[in-house]
Amino acid sequence: MDNLNIGRHISGQFNEDLERVINHVMQMGGLVQKQVTDSLQAVSEADEDLAKQVLANDYQINNFEVSIDDECTRIIAKRQPAAGDLRLILAIIKTIADLERIGDEAEKIAEVATESFSKSQQDLLNSLENLGNRVASFLQATLDCFTRMDAEAAIEAHKMDSKIDKEYEALMRQLMTYMMEDPRSIPQVMSVIWSARALERIGDRCQNICEYIIYFVKGKVVRHTSPEDM
Amino acid sequence: MDNLNIGRHISGQFNEDLERVINHVMQMGGLVQKQVTDSLQAVSEADEDLAKQVLANDYQINNFEVSIDDECTRIIAKRQPAAGDLRLILAIIKTIADLERIGDEAEKIAEVATESFSKSQQDLLNSLENLGNRVASFLQATLDCFTRMDAEAAIEAHKMDSKIDKEYEALMRQLMTYMMEDPRSIPQVMSVIWSARALERIGDRCQNICEYIIYFVKGKVVRHTSPEDM
């Protein structure tokens, strides 16, 4: 967290505020990560209890979002941060919105694990595994970048999304073929498709968070910028 | 825009800043609305040229997002707003992020209009019309609430989303049945499904914007609150 230059602030109180809010974001990030890996495990092991636990835990993520957002607003109002400090707070406000929605996507995946699949259809769910692993790694990398506020690492991590998109498209083609060959399977395959879509969306949201980190460190908006220009 | 109480600010410069940024959000909102209605028209009239125009226009929405975000950051840094003023700027920062993503959803809908559908399949696309009209009305209502910063109207508008969700689910069931009856149509039906999904997502994002308006006016976070409690 060297990039935060926390030492340089004249106001010790401001440092404490910043450190506290960053700690809360990390706690929230850890919880979101657990929700995503638990939902994937629930699907791959057809573990309905674990899936229900994921659904029951989502409110904690929502609470984190509301309280951190409130914390950030109060810091801006009280400490009137400028330049880098303000960019950091704004980056945090945006990050927690994306984290909260990653939590919602985990819920969608968990819901699929509460549906009943025949043994042969369980293979279908297993087809999510590669995509799931890739997305979980991206989320891990993104949270690491956030913890270290490392823009270079965020630029690298950002590129992981294009592989996720390719894997997602390949899986989608495979699932469409499956539906055409066995139309009775359509409702189940559609559930798998929604899970795959949720995973793809998590990738997009990790990419957003990487962009906020780059914005904070470099002071430059890189949304809507091609990977090369970045 | 009476709720903004623009008259009460001591600094005339701050008033000008606020009015300018709100005007920019309204311009952005108007453009987003046009993109959504154009994409729907492109689908219903199989108008490939119009669809391409929607795809070509998206960069303007992205530019709006980046420049308004930048404007808001500079206002916070320079004017150090507190309480209601700060809440307004933060609500704007969040609103433009959702508007930008509504623009992305319009792009997804327009992409479907660039695909080729047989005459009989064109009926499928027409099934989007009701959902599309409903979503376009919700977007219109949301932008009206924003223009007037009317929290009561935002609470009312917020409820429109549950009807959209119901319509979306009914359409989804219909499309699944269609696929099961005619598996050769699956690729085309999937395109319609993605458009329907995009519309449903636009509804969710309008709902977010209503919540930001309520947050600004009432100073209360209503995300994750049931409609009754709201």
Interface residues (C-beta under 8 A of the other chain):
Chain A: Y59 N62 E65 V66 D69 D70 T73 I76 A77 Q80 A82 A83 L86 R87 L90 I93 K94 A97 M176 M179 M180 P183 R184 I186 P187 M190 R197 V221 R223 H224
Chain B: Y59 N62 E65 V66 D69 D70 T73 I76 A77 Q80 A82 A83 L86 R87 L90 I93 K94 A97 M176 M179 M180 P183 R184 I186 P187 M190 R197 V221 R223 H224
